[in-house]
Amino acid sequence: MKNFTILADGLSAGGIVGIVLGAIALVIIIIIISCIRIVRQTNKVIVERLGGYHATWGVGLHMLFPFIDSIAQTVSMKEQVKDFEPQPVITKDNVTMQIDTVVFYQVTDPKLYCYGVENPISAIENLSATTLRNIIGEMDLDDTLTSRDVINTKMRSILDEATDAWGIKVNRVELKNILPPKDIRDAMERQMRAEREKREKILLAEGEKQSAILVAEGSKESAILKAEAEKQTRIKNAEGEAESIKKVKEAEAEGIVLIRDAEAKGLIALKEANPDKAVLTLKSYEALAKVADGQSTKIIIPSELQNVASLATTVAEVIKEKPAKKEEEKK
């Protein structure tokens, strides 16, 4: 009985030791697991040892030294955008405006970002506000509204230079809104409306001017074409009249030639016929009869028919002489 009690006491002491050792091992495993860190892409981890900077971890699996190392900060290396609240600024001509800015920045040195300034975002906001006031204070209202690119460039240059000590690079600065006072906006709207009306009147006047010029040019071209048409008409009419006159003259010339040929043939026939005095007297009577048959109201008849015969004889002599003269002219 006494031996059994001693064995039971030995077993219980060994079990307790085993339990304790197992508990210690479990705690160690939990501590080791809790010290394992996985750093993701685009992130950097600042590690401190005994309160001081120890290392900067990049992407991958890392192990902390228990109770000695600690993670001070996890920094994102991606480009970030910060939209700051509107800031009141005063221009050179004493106009107060509300301007809000948008800053695009990126962390380049995690150590400087963690230890360079207490609150980097607040520092950038305050720095952008003071820089904006300095820049706008040197510009008039009109220059402020029309020089956004100049303001953006100046602010980016100043902020980038100032934030180098904090491990930050300012890539871009944009003025999001420029809001002048209401009375200034009303005056600007009236000015813009007047400018638009002015441009409208100028365009209308230019249109009327061009229209008048085109109408005048059309009238000029129409008059020129009309004059040219009249000129061509006169030329054609003159050419037609000249051709007509030419044809008439040619016809008259041909008629004269035909008459001459007919006269020559008639004289030759008359000469060959050799009419005597009795025939001529008879022909003269026939001519008188034809005259009497006409529409004349007065007829002059020779008092002596002998005169008629002598007239006929004279005509015959003349007819006989004409062919003789023509033959002499030909010779």
C-alpha positions as CSV (number, residue, x, y, z in Angstrom):
1,M,0.0,0.0,0.0
2,K,2.8,2.3,0.9
3,N,4.6,1.4,-2.4
4,F,1.6,2.2,-4.5
5,T,1.3,5.7,-2.9
6,I,5.0,6.4,-3.7
7,L,4.4,5.4,-7.4
8,A,1.3,7.6,-7.7
9,D,3.2,10.6,-6.3
10,G,6.0,10.0,-8.8
11,L,3.6,9.8,-11.8
12,S,1.8,12.9,-10.8
13,A,5.0,14.9,-10.5
14,G,6.2,13.8,-14.0
15,G,2.8,14.6,-15.5
16,I,2.9,18.1,-14.0
17,V,6.4,18.7,-15.4
18,G,5.3,17.4,-18.8
19,I,2.3,19.7,-18.8
20,V,4.4,22.7,-17.8
21,L,6.9,21.9,-20.5
22,G,4.2,21.5,-23.1
23,A,2.6,24.8,-22.1
24,I,6.0,26.5,-22.4
25,A,6.6,25.0,-25.8
26,L,3.1,26.1,-26.9
27,V,3.8,29.7,-25.7
28,I,7.1,29.7,-27.6
29,I,5.4,28.5,-30.8
30,I,2.7,31.2,-30.5
31,I,5.4,33.8,-29.9
32,I,7.4,32.7,-32.9
33,I,4.3,32.6,-35.1
34,S,3.3,36.1,-33.9
35,C,6.7,37.4,-34.8
36,I,6.4,36.3,-38.5
37,R,5.5,39.1,-40.9
38,I,4.7,39.1,-44.6
39,V,5.2,42.4,-46.4
40,R,3.0,42.9,-49.5
41,Q,3.9,44.4,-52.8
42,T,4.3,48.3,-52.8
43,N,4.6,48.4,-49.0
44,K,7.6,49.0,-46.8
45,V,7.8,48.2,-43.1
46,I,10.0,50.2,-40.7
47,V,11.4,48.0,-37.9
48,E,12.7,49.4,-34.6
49,R,14.9,47.5,-32.2
50,L,14.9,48.7,-28.6
51,G,13.2,51.9,-29.7
52,G,15.6,52.8,-32.5
53,Y,15.5,52.4,-36.2
54,H,16.7,48.9,-37.2
55,A,15.7,48.0,-40.8
56,T,13.3,48.6,-43.6
57,W,11.6,45.5,-44.8
58,G,10.5,45.0,-48.4
59,V,8.2,42.5,-50.0
60,G,8.5,38.9,-48.6
61,L,8.6,36.9,-45.3
62,H,10.3,38.4,-42.3
63,M,10.8,37.5,-38.6
64,L,10.8,39.9,-35.6
65,F,13.1,39.2,-32.7
66,P,10.7,38.7,-29.8
67,F,10.4,41.4,-27.2
68,I,13.2,43.4,-28.8
69,D,12.0,44.3,-32.4
70,S,8.8,46.1,-33.2
71,I,7.1,47.5,-36.3
72,A,7.1,51.3,-36.2
73,Q,5.1,52.0,-39.4
74,T,4.0,50.4,-42.6
75,V,4.4,52.8,-45.5
76,S,2.7,52.6,-48.9
77,M,5.0,53.3,-51.9
78,K,2.1,53.9,-54.3
79,E,1.4,57.4,-55.7
80,Q,-1.3,59.0,-53.5
81,V,-3.8,61.8,-54.0
82,K,-4.8,64.3,-51.4
83,D,-7.6,66.8,-51.9
84,F,-7.2,69.7,-49.5
85,E,-10.0,72.0,-48.3
86,P,-10.5,75.4,-50.0
87,Q,-8.1,78.0,-48.7
88,P,-8.9,81.8,-48.6
89,V,-6.3,83.7,-50.6
90,I,-6.0,87.4,-51.4
91,T,-4.8,88.6,-54.8
92,K,-2.6,91.6,-55.5
93,D,-5.6,93.8,-56.2
94,N,-7.2,92.8,-52.8
95,V,-9.8,90.3,-54.0
96,T,-10.4,87.4,-51.6
97,M,-10.9,84.0,-53.3
98,Q,-11.4,80.5,-52.2
99,I,-9.0,78.0,-53.9
100,D,-8.7,74.3,-53.2
101,T,-5.8,72.2,-54.4
102,V,-5.1,68.6,-55.2
103,V,-1.6,67.2,-54.6
104,F,-0.3,64.0,-56.1
105,Y,2.7,62.7,-54.1
106,Q,4.7,59.5,-53.6
107,V,6.9,58.2,-50.8
108,T,10.5,57.7,-52.0
109,D,12.3,57.1,-48.7
110,P,10.2,55.3,-46.0
111,K,12.8,56.0,-43.3
112,L,12.6,59.8,-43.9
113,Y,8.9,59.6,-44.2
114,C,8.6,57.9,-40.8
115,Y,11.2,60.1,-39.0
116,G,11.4,63.3,-41.0
117,V,8.1,65.0,-39.9
118,E,5.5,64.3,-37.3
119,N,2.5,64.3,-39.7
120,P,3.6,64.4,-43.3
121,I,0.0,64.9,-44.8
122,S,-0.7,67.8,-42.5
123,A,2.7,69.3,-43.2
124,I,2.0,69.1,-47.0
125,E,-1.4,70.7,-46.5
126,N,-0.1,73.6,-44.5
127,L,2.9,74.0,-46.9
128,S,0.6,74.1,-50.0
129,A,-1.7,76.7,-48.3
130,T,1.2,79.0,-47.5
131,T,2.8,78.6,-50.9
132,L,-0.5,79.2,-52.7
133,R,-1.0,82.5,-50.7
134,N,2.5,83.7,-51.6
135,I,2.0,83.0,-55.3
136,I,-1.5,84.4,-55.6
137,G,-0.5,87.5,-53.6
138,E,1.8,88.5,-56.4
139,M,-0.9,88.2,-59.1
140,D,-4.0,90.1,-60.1
141,L,-7.4,88.6,-60.4
142,D,-7.4,88.3,-64.1
143,D,-3.9,86.7,-64.1
144,T,-5.0,84.2,-61.4
145,L,-8.0,83.1,-63.5
146,T,-6.0,82.7,-66.6
147,S,-2.7,81.3,-65.2
148,R,-3.5,78.0,-63.7
149,D,-0.6,76.2,-65.4
150,V,1.9,78.8,-64.1
151,I,0.5,78.5,-60.5
152,N,0.5,74.7,-60.7
153,T,4.1,74.6,-61.9
154,K,5.4,77.0,-59.2
155,M,3.6,75.1,-56.5
156,R,4.9,71.7,-57.6
157,S,8.4,73.0,-57.7
158,I,8.3,74.6,-54.3
159,L,6.5,71.6,-52.6
160,D,8.8,69.1,-54.2
161,E,11.9,70.9,-53.0
162,A,10.5,71.2,-49.5
163,T,9.3,67.6,-49.1
164,D,12.6,66.0,-50.2
165,A,13.7,66.1,-46.5
166,W,10.6,64.1,-45.6
167,G,11.2,61.3,-48.2
168,I,8.3,62.5,-50.4
169,K,8.2,63.5,-54.0
170,V,5.4,65.8,-55.2
171,N,4.6,64.7,-58.8
172,R,1.8,67.1,-59.6
173,V,-0.3,70.0,-58.1
174,E,-3.6,71.1,-59.5
175,L,-5.9,73.9,-58.7
176,K,-9.3,72.3,-58.4
177,N,-11.6,75.3,-58.0
178,I,-11.1,79.1,-58.0
179,L,-14.1,80.7,-56.5
180,P,-14.1,84.6,-56.5
181,P,-16.7,86.6,-54.5
182,K,-20.3,86.7,-55.8
183,D,-20.2,90.3,-56.9
184,I,-17.0,89.6,-58.8
185,R,-18.7,86.6,-60.5
186,D,-21.7,88.7,-61.4
187,A,-19.5,91.4,-62.9
188,M,-17.5,88.7,-64.8
189,E,-20.8,87.2,-66.2
190,R,-22.0,90.6,-67.3
191,Q,-18.6,91.2,-69.0
192,M,-18.7,87.8,-70.7
193,R,-22.3,88.5,-71.9
194,A,-21.3,91.9,-73.3
195,E,-18.3,90.3,-75.0
196,R,-20.5,87.6,-76.6
197,E,-23.0,90.2,-77.8
198,K,-20.1,92.2,-79.2
199,R,-18.8,89.1,-81.1
200,E,-22.3,88.4,-82.3
201,K,-22.6,91.9,-83.8
202,I,-19.2,91.7,-85.3
203,L,-20.1,88.4,-87.0
204,L,-23.4,89.8,-88.2
205,A,-21.7,92.8,-89.7
206,E,-19.0,90.6,-91.3
207,G,-21.8,88.5,-92.7
208,E,-23.7,91.5,-94.2
209,K,-20.4,92.8,-95.6
210,Q,-19.6,89.5,-97.3
211,S,-23.2,89.3,-98.5
212,A,-23.0,92.8,-100.0
213,I,-19.6,92.0,-101.6
214,L,-20.9,88.8,-103.1
215,V,-24.0,90.6,-104.5
216,A,-21.9,93.4,-106.0
217,E,-19.6,90.8,-107.6
218,G,-22.6,88.9,-108.9
219,S,-24.0,92.1,-110.4
220,K,-20.6,93.0,-111.9
221,E,-20.2,89.5,-113.5
222,S,-23.8,89.7,-114.7
223,A,-23.2,93.1,-116.4
224,I,-20.0,91.8,-117.9
225,L,-21.7,88.7,-119.3
226,K,-24.7,90.8,-120.6
227,A,-22.3,93.2,-122.3
228,E,-20.4,90.3,-123.8
229,A,-23.6,88.7,-125.0
230,E,-24.7,92.0,-126.6
231,K,-21.3,92.4,-128.2
232,Q,-21.5,88.9,-129.7
233,T,-25.0,89.6,-130.8
234,R,-24.0,92.7,-132.6
235,I,-21.0,90.9,-134.2
236,K,-23.3,88.1,-135.4
237,N,-25.8,90.6,-136.7
238,A,-23.1,92.6,-138.6
239,E,-21.7,89.4,-140.0
240,G,-25.2,88.4,-141.1
241,E,-25.8,91.8,-142.7
242,A,-22.4,91.7,-144.5
243,E,-23.1,88.2,-145.8
244,S,-26.6,89.3,-146.9
245,I,-25.1,92.3,-148.7
246,K,-22.5,90.1,-150.3
247,K,-25.1,87.7,-151.5
248,V,-27.3,90.6,-152.8
249,K,-24.3,92.1,-154.6
250,E,-23.4,88.7,-156.0
251,A,-26.9,88.2,-157.2
252,E,-27.0,91.7,-158.8
253,A,-23.7,91.0,-160.5
254,E,-25.0,87.7,-161.8
255,G,-28.2,89.5,-162.9
256,I,-26.2,92.1,-164.7
257,V,-24.2,89.4,-166.5
258,L,-27.4,87.6,-167.4
259,I,-28.9,90.8,-168.7
260,R,-25.9,91.5,-170.8
261,D,-26.0,88.0,-172.2
262,A,-29.7,88.4,-172.9
263,E,-29.2,91.8,-174.5
264,A,-26.4,90.4,-176.7
265,K,-28.6,87.4,-177.7
266,G,-31.6,89.7,-178.4
267,L,-29.6,92.1,-180.5
268,I,-28.1,89.3,-182.5
269,A,-31.6,87.8,-183.0
270,L,-33.0,91.2,-183.9
271,K,-30.1,91.8,-186.3
272,E,-30.7,88.4,-187.9
273,A,-34.4,89.2,-188.2
274,N,-33.7,92.5,-190.0
275,P,-37.2,94.0,-189.4
276,D,-38.3,96.5,-192.1
277,K,-40.3,99.7,-191.6
278,A,-43.7,98.1,-191.9
279,V,-42.9,95.6,-189.1
280,L,-41.6,98.4,-186.9
281,T,-44.8,100.4,-187.5
282,L,-46.9,97.4,-186.6
283,K,-45.0,96.8,-183.4
284,S,-45.4,100.5,-182.5
285,Y,-49.1,100.2,-182.9
286,E,-49.1,97.1,-180.7
287,A,-47.2,99.0,-178.0
288,L,-49.6,101.8,-178.2
289,A,-52.5,99.4,-177.8
290,K,-50.8,97.9,-174.7
291,V,-50.3,101.3,-173.2
292,A,-53.9,102.1,-173.8
293,D,-55.0,99.0,-172.0
294,G,-53.1,100.0,-168.8
295,Q,-54.4,101.9,-165.8
296,S,-52.9,105.3,-166.9
297,T,-55.5,108.1,-167.1
298,K,-53.5,110.1,-169.6
299,I,-52.0,108.8,-172.8
300,I,-49.8,110.9,-175.1
301,I,-50.1,109.8,-178.7
302,P,-48.0,111.4,-181.4
303,S,-50.0,113.7,-183.7
304,E,-48.6,112.0,-186.7
305,L,-48.3,108.3,-187.1
306,Q,-45.3,109.0,-189.3
307,N,-43.5,110.2,-186.2
308,V,-44.2,106.8,-184.7
309,A,-42.7,105.0,-187.7
310,S,-39.7,107.3,-187.6
311,L,-39.4,106.5,-183.8
312,A,-39.4,102.8,-184.6
313,T,-36.9,103.3,-187.3
314,T,-34.6,105.1,-184.9
315,V,-34.9,102.3,-182.3
316,A,-34.0,99.8,-185.0
317,E,-30.9,101.8,-186.0
318,V,-29.8,102.0,-182.3
319,I,-30.3,98.2,-182.0
320,K,-28.2,97.6,-185.0
321,E,-25.4,100.0,-183.8
322,K,-25.0,98.3,-180.3
323,P,-23.7,95.0,-181.6
324,A,-21.3,96.7,-183.9
325,K,-19.9,98.8,-181.0
326,K,-19.5,95.6,-178.9
327,E,-17.6,93.9,-181.7
328,E,-15.3,96.9,-182.1
329,E,-14.7,97.0,-178.3
330,K,-13.8,93.3,-178.3
331,K,-11.3,93.9,-181.1
